[in-house]
């Protein structure tokens, strides 16, 4: 028997890379086809989650990145909101999984991590870790 998936809430983690537009486009397409809402998140990895006084990548830049993505989705008629999360590089995958559970995400849309050489062999990527540990569907966008 094939499982039936009902997608109501999509988590779309973004950063300032070239994959941002592809992730948003895929999340938008899924949201339109399923009538789901989208939660856009960006993790500011320069500030530990509990350190509220530390300098980050630029709080304004991170907020602007998320706000622009939310506006783009809303302009397409998609229900969307967003948040900036804070945490160390090593915690990004955990933060995304926690956020997916918190919002009740049925789908996580992630940009595929394209690494080569020794780093690809020795280091797990955020994408790899989220895909392996998520208890919801994960869509990897090239």
C-alpha positions as a Markdown table, in Angstrom:
| # | Residue | x | y | z |
|---|---|---|---|---|
| 1 | Unk | 0.0 | 0.0 | 0.0 |
| 2 | Unk | 1.4 | 3.4 | -1.0 |
| 3 | Unk | 1.4 | 6.1 | 1.7 |
| 4 | Unk | -0.6 | 9.2 | 1.1 |
| 5 | Unk | 1.0 | 12.5 | 2.0 |
| 6 | Unk | -1.0 | 15.6 | 2.8 |
| 7 | Unk | 1.3 | 18.6 | 2.8 |
| 8 | Unk | 0.1 | 21.6 | 4.8 |
| 9 | Unk | 3.3 | 23.3 | 6.1 |
| 10 | Unk | 6.6 | 23.6 | 4.3 |
| 11 | Unk | 9.9 | 24.6 | 5.9 |
| 12 | Unk | 12.2 | 26.4 | 3.4 |
| 13 | Unk | 15.7 | 27.1 | 4.9 |
| 14 | Unk | 17.6 | 29.7 | 2.8 |
| 15 | Unk | 20.9 | 31.5 | 2.8 |
| 16 | Unk | 22.4 | 34.1 | 0.5 |
| 17 | Unk | 23.8 | 31.5 | -1.9 |
| 18 | Unk | 22.7 | 31.0 | -5.5 |
| 19 | Unk | 20.4 | 28.1 | -4.3 |
| 20 | Unk | 18.1 | 30.6 | -2.5 |
| 21 | Unk | 16.0 | 31.2 | -5.7 |
| 22 | Unk | 15.8 | 27.5 | -6.5 |
| 23 | Unk | 14.7 | 26.6 | -3.0 |
| 24 | Unk | 12.0 | 29.3 | -3.0 |
| 25 | Unk | 10.8 | 28.3 | -6.4 |
| 26 | Unk | 10.5 | 24.7 | -5.4 |
| 27 | Unk | 8.8 | 25.6 | -2.1 |
| 28 | Unk | 6.4 | 27.9 | -4.0 |
| 29 | Unk | 5.6 | 25.2 | -6.6 |
| 30 | Unk | 4.8 | 22.6 | -3.8 |
| 31 | Unk | 2.8 | 25.2 | -1.9 |
| 32 | Unk | 0.7 | 26.1 | -4.9 |
| 33 | Unk | 0.0 | 22.4 | -5.7 |
| 34 | Unk | -0.9 | 21.5 | -2.2 |
| 35 | Unk | -2.3 | 24.8 | -0.8 |
| 36 | Unk | 0.4 | 24.6 | 1.9 |
| 37 | Unk | 1.9 | 27.5 | 3.7 |
| 38 | Unk | 5.7 | 28.2 | 3.8 |
| 39 | Unk | 7.9 | 29.0 | 6.7 |
| 40 | Unk | 11.1 | 30.6 | 5.4 |
| 41 | Unk | 14.1 | 30.4 | 7.8 |
| 42 | Unk | 17.7 | 31.5 | 7.8 |
| 43 | Unk | 20.2 | 30.3 | 10.4 |
| 44 | Unk | 22.7 | 33.0 | 11.5 |
| 45 | Unk | 25.5 | 30.6 | 12.3 |
| 46 | Unk | 27.8 | 33.2 | 13.7 |
| 47 | Unk | 25.8 | 33.6 | 17.0 |
| 48 | Unk | 25.2 | 30.8 | 19.5 |
| 49 | Unk | 21.5 | 30.2 | 20.1 |
| 50 | Unk | 21.8 | 31.5 | 23.7 |
| 51 | Unk | 24.2 | 34.4 | 23.1 |
| 52 | Unk | 21.9 | 37.4 | 22.6 |
| 53 | Unk | 24.7 | 40.0 | 22.9 |
| 54 | Unk | 27.2 | 38.7 | 20.3 |
| 55 | Unk | 27.6 | 40.2 | 16.9 |
| 56 | Unk | 26.2 | 38.2 | 14.1 |
| 57 | Unk | 26.5 | 38.3 | 10.3 |
| 58 | Unk | 24.5 | 41.5 | 10.3 |
| 59 | Unk | 21.1 | 41.2 | 12.0 |
| 60 | Unk | 19.7 | 43.5 | 9.4 |
| 61 | Unk | 21.0 | 41.5 | 6.4 |
| 62 | Unk | 19.7 | 38.2 | 7.8 |
| 63 | Unk | 16.2 | 39.7 | 8.5 |
| 64 | Unk | 16.2 | 41.4 | 5.1 |
| 65 | Unk | 17.0 | 38.1 | 3.4 |
| 66 | Unk | 14.1 | 36.3 | 5.0 |
| 67 | Unk | 11.7 | 39.3 | 4.6 |
| 68 | Unk | 12.4 | 39.5 | 0.9 |
| 69 | Unk | 11.8 | 35.8 | 0.5 |
| 70 | Unk | 8.5 | 36.0 | 2.4 |
| 71 | Unk | 7.4 | 39.0 | 0.2 |
| 72 | Unk | 8.2 | 37.0 | -3.0 |
| 73 | Unk | 6.1 | 34.1 | -1.9 |
| 74 | Unk | 3.2 | 36.3 | -0.7 |
| 75 | Unk | 3.3 | 38.2 | -4.0 |
| 76 | Unk | 2.6 | 34.8 | -5.6 |
| 77 | Unk | -0.4 | 34.3 | -3.4 |
| 78 | Unk | 1.3 | 31.9 | -1.0 |
| 79 | Unk | 0.8 | 32.1 | 2.7 |
| 80 | Unk | 4.3 | 32.6 | 4.1 |
| 81 | Unk | 6.1 | 33.8 | 7.1 |
| 82 | Unk | 9.7 | 33.7 | 8.2 |
| 83 | Unk | 12.3 | 33.8 | 11.0 |
| 84 | Unk | 16.0 | 34.2 | 11.6 |
| 85 | Unk | 17.4 | 31.5 | 13.9 |
| 86 | Unk | 20.7 | 31.8 | 15.7 |
| 87 | Unk | 23.2 | 29.0 | 16.4 |
| 88 | Unk | 26.7 | 27.7 | 15.8 |
| 89 | Unk | 27.6 | 26.0 | 12.5 |
| 90 | Unk | 27.6 | 22.6 | 14.1 |
| 91 | Unk | 24.0 | 23.1 | 15.2 |
| 92 | Unk | 22.3 | 24.2 | 12.0 |
| 93 | Unk | 20.9 | 20.8 | 11.1 |
| 94 | Unk | 19.5 | 20.3 | 14.7 |
| 95 | Unk | 18.0 | 23.8 | 14.6 |
| 96 | Unk | 16.3 | 23.1 | 11.3 |
| 97 | Unk | 14.9 | 19.8 | 12.6 |
| 98 | Unk | 13.7 | 21.5 | 15.8 |
| 99 | Unk | 12.0 | 24.2 | 13.7 |
| 100 | Unk | 10.4 | 21.7 | 11.4 |
| 101 | Unk | 8.9 | 19.9 | 14.4 |
| 102 | Unk | 7.9 | 23.2 | 16.1 |
| 103 | Unk | 5.8 | 24.4 | 13.1 |
| 104 | Unk | 4.5 | 20.9 | 12.2 |
| 105 | Unk | 6.2 | 20.9 | 8.8 |
| 106 | Unk | 5.2 | 18.1 | 6.5 |
| 107 | Unk | 8.0 | 18.9 | 4.0 |
| 108 | Unk | 11.5 | 20.5 | 4.2 |
| 109 | Unk | 12.8 | 22.0 | 0.9 |
| 110 | Unk | 16.6 | 22.2 | 1.0 |
| 111 | Unk | 19.3 | 23.2 | -1.4 |
| 112 | Unk | 21.5 | 20.3 | -2.2 |
| 113 | Unk | 25.0 | 20.8 | -0.9 |
| 114 | Unk | 27.6 | 20.6 | -3.7 |
| 115 | Unk | 30.9 | 19.8 | -2.2 |
| 116 | Unk | 33.9 | 18.0 | -3.8 |
| 117 | Unk | 37.2 | 16.6 | -2.7 |
| 118 | Unk | 38.3 | 15.8 | 0.8 |
| 119 | Unk | 35.6 | 17.9 | 2.5 |
| 120 | Unk | 32.9 | 15.9 | 0.8 |
| 121 | Unk | 34.4 | 12.7 | 2.2 |
| 122 | Unk | 35.2 | 13.9 | 5.7 |
| 123 | Unk | 32.4 | 16.3 | 6.6 |
| 124 | Unk | 28.7 | 15.7 | 6.7 |
| 125 | Unk | 26.7 | 18.6 | 5.2 |
| 126 | Unk | 23.7 | 20.2 | 6.8 |
| 127 | Unk | 21.7 | 18.9 | 3.9 |
| 128 | Unk | 22.9 | 15.4 | 4.5 |
| 129 | Unk | 22.2 | 15.5 | 8.2 |
| 130 | Unk | 18.7 | 17.0 | 7.8 |
| 131 | Unk | 17.8 | 14.5 | 5.1 |
| 132 | Unk | 19.0 | 11.6 | 7.2 |
| 133 | Unk | 17.4 | 12.6 | 10.5 |
| 134 | Unk | 14.1 | 14.3 | 9.3 |
| 135 | Unk | 10.9 | 12.5 | 10.2 |
| 136 | Unk | 9.1 | 14.3 | 7.3 |
| 137 | Unk | 9.5 | 14.4 | 3.6 |
| 138 | Unk | 12.6 | 16.2 | 2.3 |
| 139 | Unk | 12.9 | 17.7 | -1.2 |
| 140 | Unk | 16.5 | 18.3 | -2.3 |
| 141 | Unk | 16.8 | 21.1 | -4.9 |
| 142 | Unk | 19.9 | 21.0 | -7.1 |
